[in-house]
């Protein structure tokens, strides 16, 4: 992808299934100056009659992952729409990206479009705990696929194979690891502390 003149300031939110990325991202989106954007949200907002919408439906109906180049085109299209409708101000706001980049190749493609300030890694050390979280959520939301523990464990394998290598792409000094197995409020507290120190250091100085 051609580098942008002014790359979007971004925080990347990473973690295995059940680690709480969506929960934390949703809460953070209520903070002025932060916008949570998940790959799922991008796909849901697609116009099925558009060129990209038809391509997405073609892959999704076959149960296949959307190729990286299509995903990045969709992301750029979505960001252009957010900027043009004044829902995102690239001069003031910071993106909280969840589910993108999904792979090292996507990270390479986005390198000229993102100014990554921080990578938050919600680390799940107890896989069975995450599996139970997902199953409970699936039963509440009637998501039958997620209620199958074998399907959930396969998603863990896919995460390790495809997404975890993204962590190796970015400089280690940008990565902060947080225990995803803690209570959600404890995770949120740790996330906010990291964001405040790295994104809003002036508030720390004024408090001192």
Backbone as JSON, one array per atom type, in Angstrom:
{
  "sequence": "XXXXXXXXXXXXXXXXXXXXXXXXXXXXXXXXXXXXXXXXXXXXXXXXXXXXXXXXXXXXXXXXXXXXXXXXXXXXXXXXXXXXXXXXXXXXXXXXXXXXXXXXXXXXXXXXXXXXXXXXXXXXXXXXXXXXXXXXXXXXXXXXXXXXXXXXXXXXXXXXXXXXXXXXXXXXXXXXXXXXXXXXXXXXXXXXXXXXXXXXXXXXXXXX",
  "N": [[0.84, -1.19, 0.0], [0.5, 2.26, -0.79], [2.36, 4.67, 1.01], [0.82, 6.94, 3.34], [0.5, 10.51, 3.51], [0.02, 11.55, 6.04], [0.09, 9.33, 8.35], [-2.29, 7.29, 10.14], [-2.62, 7.65, 13.6], [-2.22, 5.04, 15.9], [-3.27, 2.41, 18.17], [-2.66, -0.93, 18.68], [-4.65, -3.72, 19.36], [-4.29, -6.78, 20.71], [-4.83, -10.3, 21.09], [-5.69, -13.65, 22.05], [-8.66, -15.61, 21.14], [-11.38, -14.88, 23.31], [-9.93, -13.35, 25.07], [-10.78, -10.84, 25.68], [-10.66, -8.61, 23.99], [-12.68, -7.28, 22.49], [-14.4, -6.38, 24.52], [-12.74, -4.62, 26.04], [-12.01, -2.82, 24.01], [-14.49, -1.72, 23.32], [-15.15, -0.34, 25.67], [-13.04, 1.51, 25.76], [-13.63, 3.04, 23.55], [-15.34, 4.93, 24.44], [-13.8, 6.91, 25.47], [-12.83, 10.24, 25.01], [-11.22, 11.12, 21.98], [-10.32, 8.62, 21.34], [-10.91, 5.89, 19.16], [-12.46, 2.87, 18.71], [-11.99, 0.27, 16.46], [-13.0, -2.59, 14.97], [-12.24, -5.51, 13.0], [-14.47, -7.04, 12.48], [-16.53, -5.17, 12.72], [-16.03, -3.59, 10.47], [-16.63, -5.39, 8.4], [-19.34, -5.86, 8.92], [-20.5, -3.41, 8.32], [-20.33, -3.21, 5.62], [-21.62, -2.52, 2.39], [-23.58, -4.81, 0.83], [-24.07, -4.7, -1.86], [-22.01, -3.37, -3.01], [-18.78, -3.33, -4.71], [-16.67, -4.28, -3.04], [-18.26, -5.41, -1.08], [-19.51, -7.52, -2.42], [-17.3, -9.1, -3.02], [-16.47, -9.79, -0.42], [-18.74, -11.25, 0.48], [-18.61, -13.38, -1.28], [-16.35, -14.81, -0.39], [-17.0, -15.24, 2.34], [-19.37, -16.73, 2.29], [-18.39, -19.11, 1.4], [-17.05, -19.9, 3.55], [-14.42, -19.08, 3.85], [-11.37, -17.31, 4.69], [-11.05, -13.81, 4.18], [-8.9, -12.57, 1.68], [-5.68, -10.98, 2.28], [-5.12, -8.61, 0.74], [-7.66, -7.74, -0.01], [-8.82, -7.31, 2.49], [-7.24, -5.18, 3.46], [-7.8, -3.21, 1.56], [-10.49, -2.88, 2.14], [-10.28, -1.9, 4.75], [-9.01, 0.59, 4.27], [-10.98, 1.81, 2.71], [-13.03, 1.93, 4.63], [-11.85, 3.61, 6.55], [-11.56, 5.97, 5.04], [-14.25, 6.63, 4.79], [-14.95, 7.08, 7.47], [-13.39, 9.33, 8.04], [-14.32, 11.21, 6.12], [-16.94, 11.58, 6.95], [-16.59, 12.84, 9.3], [-16.41, 11.32, 11.59], [-14.06, 10.43, 12.52], [-11.15, 12.1, 13.38], [-8.19, 12.52, 11.93], [-6.12, 14.13, 12.78], [-6.39, 14.52, 15.47], [-7.43, 12.27, 16.76], [-7.02, 8.86, 17.97], [-6.69, 5.6, 16.76], [-8.02, 2.54, 17.98], [-7.21, -0.46, 17.14], [-8.61, -3.57, 16.41], [-8.25, -6.82, 15.59], [-7.1, -6.31, 13.19], [-3.95, -5.35, 12.05], [-4.21, -8.72, 10.91], [-2.33, -10.55, 10.28], [1.21, -11.04, 9.69], [1.79, -10.24, 7.1], [-0.3, -8.44, 6.56], [0.38, -6.49, 8.42], [2.75, -5.56, 7.31], [1.73, -4.48, 4.93], [0.27, -2.35, 5.93], [2.12, -0.64, 6.93], [2.91, 1.91, 5.98], [0.63, 3.35, 6.42], [-0.15, 3.47, 9.02], [0.68, 4.92, 12.12], [1.98, 3.41, 14.51], [1.67, 3.54, 17.89], [1.56, 1.97, 20.12], [1.29, -1.42, 21.19], [-1.03, -3.39, 22.54], [-1.06, -6.29, 24.27], [-3.19, -8.66, 25.17], [-2.69, -11.16, 27.07], [-3.43, -14.54, 27.17], [-2.95, -16.99, 29.33], [-4.13, -19.23, 30.31], [-5.67, -21.42, 28.54], [-8.0, -23.0, 28.74], [-9.59, -21.5, 30.45], [-10.2, -19.33, 28.8], [-11.62, -20.67, 26.81], [-13.92, -21.44, 28.23], [-14.97, -18.93, 28.81], [-15.68, -18.05, 26.26], [-17.57, -19.96, 25.53], [-19.59, -19.45, 27.43], [-20.31, -16.85, 26.68], [-21.19, -17.4, 24.11], [-23.49, -18.92, 24.59], [-25.09, -17.03, 25.85], [-25.44, -15.21, 23.77], [-26.42, -16.7, 21.73], [-24.66, -17.84, 19.84], [-23.89, -20.35, 18.1], [-21.67, -21.69, 16.95], [-19.5, -20.85, 18.49], [-20.08, -22.11, 20.81], [-19.15, -24.62, 20.66], [-16.55, -26.41, 21.91], [-14.42, -27.58, 20.51], [-14.3, -26.16, 18.11], [-13.63, -23.66, 19.12], [-11.09, -24.17, 20.21], [-9.72, -24.69, 17.86], [-9.71, -22.16, 16.77], [-7.92, -20.96, 18.5], [-5.56, -22.25, 17.71], [-5.36, -21.26, 15.11], [-5.0, -18.57, 15.67], [-2.46, -18.57, 16.95], [-0.9, -19.49, 14.82], [-1.29, -17.63, 12.69], [-1.72, -14.96, 13.6], [-0.26, -14.36, 15.96], [2.5, -14.09, 15.11], [2.56, -11.43, 14.32], [3.21, -9.95, 16.5], [5.92, -10.19, 16.54], [6.71, -8.57, 14.54], [6.63, -5.88, 15.2], [8.5, -3.34, 17.02], [9.93, -4.29, 20.13], [9.78, -2.47, 22.2], [7.39, -1.19, 21.88], [5.45, -2.87, 22.77], [3.17, -3.9, 25.21], [2.33, -6.15, 27.68], [-0.54, -7.62, 29.06], [-2.3, -9.29, 31.62], [-4.78, -11.29, 30.58], [-6.36, -13.01, 31.95], [-7.17, -11.94, 34.31], [-9.7, -10.26, 36.35], [-12.24, -8.47, 34.51], [-12.39, -5.68, 35.18], [-9.94, -5.28, 36.4], [-8.25, -5.79, 34.26], [-9.01, -3.66, 32.61], [-8.18, -1.49, 34.19], [-5.38, -1.83, 34.11], [-4.95, -1.52, 31.36], [-5.75, 1.15, 30.95], [-3.87, 2.51, 32.51], [-1.48, 2.01, 31.08], [-2.11, 3.24, 28.62], [-2.42, 5.88, 29.42], [0.12, 6.63, 30.29], [1.69, 6.34, 27.95], [0.27, 7.53, 25.81], [-0.89, 9.89, 26.73], [1.03, 11.59, 28.17], [1.24, 14.16, 29.15], [-0.82, 14.54, 30.97], [0.02, 13.04, 33.09], [2.25, 14.49, 33.91], [1.11, 16.91, 34.71], [-0.38, 16.03, 36.83], [1.58, 15.34, 38.59]],
  "CA": [[0.0, 0.0, 0.0], [1.27, 3.49, -0.87], [2.36, 5.38, 2.29], [0.03, 8.16, 3.44], [1.25, 11.69, 3.94], [-0.15, 11.62, 7.49], [-0.43, 8.03, 8.81], [-3.21, 7.32, 11.27], [-2.08, 7.26, 14.9], [-2.96, 3.82, 16.25], [-2.93, 1.43, 19.19], [-3.11, -2.25, 18.23], [-5.17, -4.53, 20.45], [-4.08, -8.17, 20.32], [-5.11, -11.33, 22.09], [-6.36, -14.85, 21.57], [-10.11, -15.61, 21.37], [-11.79, -14.9, 24.71], [-9.04, -12.54, 25.91], [-11.46, -9.61, 26.07], [-10.34, -7.47, 23.12], [-13.89, -6.53, 22.16], [-14.89, -5.71, 25.73], [-11.87, -3.48, 26.35], [-12.11, -1.86, 22.93], [-15.78, -1.04, 23.42], [-15.06, 0.62, 26.78], [-12.11, 2.58, 25.4], [-14.22, 3.9, 22.53], [-16.04, 6.01, 25.12], [-12.83, 7.93, 25.89], [-12.63, 11.23, 23.95], [-9.95, 11.03, 21.26], [-10.04, 7.23, 21.0], [-11.94, 5.21, 18.38], [-12.27, 1.44, 18.57], [-12.41, -0.24, 15.17], [-12.72, -4.01, 14.83], [-12.41, -6.03, 11.64], [-15.86, -7.47, 12.38], [-17.36, -3.98, 12.48], [-15.85, -3.21, 9.07], [-17.36, -6.32, 7.54], [-20.78, -5.69, 9.14], [-20.96, -2.15, 7.72], [-20.18, -3.27, 4.17], [-22.8, -2.57, 1.54], [-23.44, -6.06, 0.07], [-24.2, -4.43, -3.3], [-20.79, -2.74, -3.49], [-17.77, -4.26, -5.23], [-16.03, -4.94, -1.91], [-19.27, -6.21, -0.41], [-19.71, -8.76, -3.18], [-16.1, -9.93, -2.83], [-16.53, -10.33, 0.94], [-19.78, -12.28, 0.53], [-18.14, -14.53, -2.04], [-15.47, -15.61, 0.47], [-17.64, -15.62, 3.6], [-20.35, -17.79, 2.06], [-17.65, -20.36, 1.24], [-16.38, -20.17, 4.82], [-12.99, -18.83, 3.69], [-10.89, -16.02, 5.14], [-10.88, -12.81, 3.13], [-7.47, -12.36, 1.43], [-5.1, -9.8, 2.9], [-5.24, -7.4, -0.06], [-9.05, -7.29, 0.07], [-9.03, -6.79, 3.84], [-6.6, -3.86, 3.59], [-8.61, -2.3, 0.74], [-11.7, -2.61, 2.91], [-9.9, -1.03, 5.87], [-8.78, 1.93, 3.74], [-12.31, 2.32, 2.33], [-13.75, 2.23, 5.87], [-11.24, 4.78, 7.16], [-11.93, 7.14, 4.22], [-15.63, 6.97, 5.13], [-14.96, 7.66, 8.82], [-12.82, 10.68, 7.97], [-15.18, 12.09, 5.32], [-18.17, 11.86, 7.7], [-16.16, 13.5, 10.54], [-16.47, 10.42, 12.75], [-12.67, 10.25, 12.97], [-10.27, 13.21, 13.02], [-6.83, 11.95, 11.94], [-5.18, 15.06, 13.41], [-6.6, 14.54, 16.91], [-7.89, 11.0, 17.32], [-6.18, 7.66, 17.91], [-7.42, 4.36, 16.5], [-7.78, 1.31, 18.72], [-7.49, -1.46, 16.12], [-8.87, -4.9, 16.96], [-8.46, -7.79, 14.52], [-6.34, -5.9, 12.02], [-3.57, -6.4, 11.12], [-4.45, -10.09, 11.37], [-1.16, -11.35, 9.95], [2.42, -10.26, 9.46], [1.67, -9.64, 5.77], [-1.15, -7.27, 6.7], [1.17, -5.47, 9.13], [3.67, -4.99, 6.32], [0.94, -3.67, 4.0], [-0.23, -1.17, 6.63], [3.23, 0.06, 7.56], [2.92, 3.32, 5.61], [-0.66, 3.97, 6.7], [-0.34, 3.54, 10.46], [1.72, 5.35, 13.05], [1.67, 2.57, 15.67], [2.27, 4.06, 19.11], [1.5, 1.0, 21.21], [0.63, -2.69, 20.94], [-1.51, -3.98, 23.79], [-1.2, -7.74, 24.13], [-3.94, -9.29, 26.24], [-2.14, -12.51, 27.02], [-4.23, -15.57, 27.84], [-2.07, -18.11, 29.66], [-4.98, -20.39, 30.63], [-6.54, -21.59, 27.39], [-9.31, -23.53, 29.13], [-10.37, -20.39, 31.0], [-10.7, -18.57, 27.66], [-12.63, -21.5, 26.16], [-15.14, -21.34, 29.01], [-15.5, -17.58, 28.61], [-16.3, -17.98, 24.93], [-18.77, -20.8, 25.56], [-20.62, -18.73, 28.18], [-20.76, -15.74, 25.83], [-21.94, -17.97, 22.98], [-24.81, -19.32, 25.06], [-25.87, -15.81, 26.09], [-25.71, -14.51, 22.51], [-26.9, -17.7, 20.77], [-23.66, -18.04, 18.79], [-23.73, -21.78, 18.28], [-20.33, -22.15, 16.61], [-18.61, -20.58, 19.61], [-20.43, -22.99, 21.93], [-18.45, -25.88, 20.43], [-15.17, -26.22, 22.39], [-13.45, -27.98, 19.49], [-14.18, -25.01, 17.2], [-12.92, -22.59, 19.83], [-9.68, -24.54, 20.3], [-9.15, -24.51, 16.53], [-9.45, -20.73, 16.61], [-6.67, -20.7, 19.21], [-4.46, -22.7, 16.85], [-5.27, -20.3, 14.0], [-4.41, -17.33, 16.21], [-1.04, -18.77, 17.15], [-0.23, -19.67, 13.54], [-1.4, -16.51, 11.76], [-1.75, -13.63, 14.18], [0.8, -14.15, 16.94], [3.73, -13.57, 14.52], [2.51, -9.97, 14.18], [3.92, -9.42, 17.66], [7.35, -10.19, 16.25], [6.96, -7.59, 13.49], [6.77, -4.54, 15.78], [9.57, -3.22, 18.02], [9.53, -4.8, 21.44], [9.5, -1.36, 23.12], [6.01, -0.74, 21.68], [4.54, -3.91, 23.23], [2.87, -4.04, 26.63], [1.55, -7.38, 27.9], [-1.47, -7.53, 30.19], [-2.89, -10.59, 31.94], [-6.19, -11.33, 30.18], [-7.09, -13.88, 32.85], [-7.63, -11.19, 35.48], [-11.08, -9.77, 36.26], [-12.32, -7.43, 33.47], [-12.06, -4.34, 35.69], [-8.5, -5.24, 36.62], [-7.65, -5.65, 32.93], [-9.26, -2.28, 32.18], [-7.3, -0.6, 34.96], [-4.02, -1.96, 33.57], [-4.95, -0.94, 30.01], [-5.82, 2.62, 31.06], [-2.59, 2.99, 33.02], [-0.52, 1.99, 29.98], [-2.49, 4.25, 27.64], [-2.21, 7.21, 29.97], [1.56, 6.9, 30.33], [2.28, 6.4, 26.62], [-0.46, 8.4, 24.88], [-1.23, 11.18, 27.33], [2.02, 11.83, 29.23], [1.09, 15.5, 29.72], [-1.7, 14.47, 32.13], [0.82, 12.53, 34.2], [3.12, 15.57, 34.38], [0.31, 17.9, 35.41], [-0.8, 15.44, 38.1], [2.72, 15.39, 39.49]],
  "C": [[0.88, 1.24, 0.0], [1.21, 4.23, 0.46], [1.51, 6.64, 2.23], [0.93, 9.31, 3.88], [1.2, 11.83, 5.46], [-0.75, 10.3, 7.98], [-1.34, 8.18, 10.02], [-2.51, 6.86, 12.54], [-2.9, 6.09, 15.43], [-2.37, 3.09, 17.45], [-3.49, 0.11, 18.69], [-3.49, -3.1, 19.44], [-5.11, -5.99, 20.01], [-4.41, -9.11, 21.47], [-5.85, -12.49, 21.46], [-7.87, -14.75, 21.78], [-10.43, -15.7, 22.87], [-10.95, -14.03, 25.62], [-9.65, -11.19, 26.28], [-11.17, -8.4, 25.2], [-11.57, -6.61, 22.84], [-14.42, -5.76, 23.34], [-14.06, -4.47, 26.04], [-11.97, -2.41, 25.27], [-13.39, -1.05, 22.99], [-15.74, 0.01, 24.53], [-14.18, 1.8, 26.39], [-12.69, 3.53, 24.37], [-15.02, 5.04, 23.14], [-15.12, 7.11, 25.61], [-12.64, 8.94, 24.75], [-11.25, 11.1, 23.3], [-9.56, 9.62, 20.89], [-11.21, 6.66, 20.2], [-11.58, 3.74, 18.22], [-12.81, 1.0, 17.22], [-12.0, -1.71, 15.08], [-12.93, -4.44, 13.39], [-13.85, -6.48, 11.44], [-16.8, -6.32, 12.09], [-17.25, -3.55, 11.03], [-16.68, -4.09, 8.16], [-18.87, -6.13, 7.68], [-21.32, -4.45, 8.44], [-20.83, -2.14, 6.2], [-21.54, -3.26, 3.48], [-22.68, -3.82, 0.66], [-23.55, -5.86, -1.44], [-22.95, -3.78, -3.88], [-19.8, -3.79, -3.99], [-17.1, -5.03, -4.09], [-17.01, -5.85, -1.17], [-19.49, -7.55, -1.11], [-18.51, -9.7, -3.03], [-16.13, -10.58, -1.45], [-17.56, -11.46, 1.04], [-19.34, -13.54, -0.18], [-17.27, -15.44, -1.18], [-16.2, -16.11, 1.71], [-18.65, -16.74, 3.41], [-19.68, -19.14, 1.82], [-16.9, -20.74, 2.52], [-14.88, -19.94, 4.78], [-12.62, -17.45, 4.23], [-10.73, -15.08, 3.95], [-9.39, -12.57, 2.92], [-6.98, -11.02, 1.99], [-5.32, -8.53, 2.08], [-6.66, -6.86, -0.03], [-9.33, -6.69, 1.44], [-8.44, -5.39, 3.99], [-7.33, -2.82, 2.73], [-9.88, -1.91, 1.48], [-11.4, -1.67, 4.07], [-9.71, 0.41, 5.38], [-10.1, 2.59, 3.34], [-13.09, 2.76, 3.57], [-13.18, 3.49, 6.52], [-11.57, 6.05, 6.36], [-13.35, 7.6, 4.57], [-15.71, 7.61, 6.51], [-14.44, 9.09, 8.82], [-13.76, 11.64, 7.25], [-16.48, 12.45, 6.04], [-17.87, 12.47, 9.07], [-16.35, 12.62, 11.78], [-15.08, 10.16, 13.31], [-11.85, 11.43, 12.46], [-8.83, 12.72, 13.08], [-5.79, 12.86, 12.6], [-5.27, 15.02, 14.94], [-6.83, 13.16, 17.52], [-6.88, 9.87, 17.13], [-7.07, 6.44, 17.7], [-7.03, 3.28, 17.5], [-8.18, 0.19, 17.77], [-7.54, -2.86, 16.72], [-9.15, -5.85, 15.8], [-7.78, -7.43, 13.22], [-5.15, -5.08, 12.51], [-3.7, -7.8, 11.73], [-3.22, -10.97, 11.17], [0.04, -10.44, 9.74], [2.36, -9.55, 8.1], [0.8, -8.39, 5.82], [-0.4, -6.15, 7.41], [2.14, -4.78, 8.18], [2.93, -4.07, 5.36], [0.48, -2.36, 4.63], [0.88, -0.26, 7.15], [3.24, 1.55, 7.23], [1.66, 4.07, 5.93], [-0.93, 4.15, 8.18], [0.9, 4.06, 11.17], [1.43, 4.62, 14.37], [2.43, 3.08, 16.89], [2.39, 3.02, 20.21], [0.82, -0.27, 20.71], [0.27, -3.3, 22.28], [-1.79, -5.45, 23.57], [-1.91, -8.29, 25.35], [-3.6, -10.77, 26.22], [-2.97, -13.48, 27.84], [-3.34, -16.78, 28.09], [-2.86, -19.38, 29.95], [-6.0, -20.55, 29.5], [-7.93, -22.07, 27.78], [-10.2, -22.45, 29.73], [-10.98, -19.57, 29.86], [-11.79, -19.35, 26.93], [-13.97, -21.39, 26.9], [-15.79, -19.97, 28.88], [-16.28, -17.5, 27.3], [-17.59, -18.79, 24.91], [-19.9, -20.09, 26.31], [-21.19, -17.57, 27.36], [-21.62, -16.27, 24.68], [-23.35, -18.37, 23.4], [-25.69, -18.11, 25.32], [-26.33, -15.19, 24.78], [-26.19, -15.44, 21.4], [-25.95, -17.82, 19.57], [-23.22, -19.5, 18.86], [-22.33, -22.27, 17.96], [-19.36, -21.98, 17.78], [-18.93, -21.46, 20.82], [-19.74, -24.35, 21.81], [-16.99, -25.73, 20.85], [-14.12, -26.62, 21.37], [-13.22, -26.85, 18.48], [-13.37, -23.91, 17.85], [-11.43, -22.92, 19.91], [-8.98, -24.41, 18.94], [-8.84, -23.04, 16.26], [-8.19, -20.32, 17.36], [-5.47, -21.09, 18.35], [-4.26, -21.73, 15.69], [-4.64, -19.0, 14.46], [-2.9, -17.48, 16.35], [-0.3, -18.83, 15.81], [-0.19, -18.41, 12.7], [-1.2, -15.15, 12.4], [-0.61, -13.37, 15.16], [2.1, -13.65, 16.32], [3.73, -12.06, 14.3], [3.27, -9.31, 15.33], [5.42, -9.31, 17.4], [7.72, -9.13, 15.2], [7.27, -6.21, 14.08], [7.87, -4.51, 16.84], [9.08, -3.6, 19.41], [9.19, -3.67, 22.39], [8.08, -0.82, 22.95], [5.0, -1.7, 22.32], [4.41, -3.88, 24.75], [1.95, -5.24, 26.8], [0.73, -7.26, 29.17], [-2.13, -8.89, 30.38], [-4.38, -10.59, 31.64], [-7.01, -12.21, 31.1], [-7.59, -13.19, 34.09], [-9.09, -10.77, 35.29], [-11.13, -8.62, 35.26], [-11.98, -6.03, 33.97], [-10.58, -4.19, 35.96], [-7.76, -5.09, 35.29], [-7.81, -4.22, 32.44], [-8.35, -1.3, 32.9], [-5.88, -0.63, 34.4], [-3.92, -1.33, 32.19], [-4.91, 0.59, 30.08], [-4.5, 3.19, 31.56], [-1.55, 3.06, 31.91], [-0.84, 3.08, 28.97], [-2.18, 5.65, 28.15], [-0.72, 7.58, 29.96], [2.11, 7.14, 28.93], [1.59, 7.36, 25.66], [-0.73, 9.78, 25.43], [-0.27, 11.52, 28.46], [1.85, 13.2, 29.89], [0.18, 15.48, 30.93], [-0.95, 13.93, 33.33], [1.69, 13.63, 34.79], [2.34, 16.59, 35.18], [-0.14, 17.38, 36.77], [0.33, 15.48, 39.11], [2.96, 16.79, 40.03]]
}
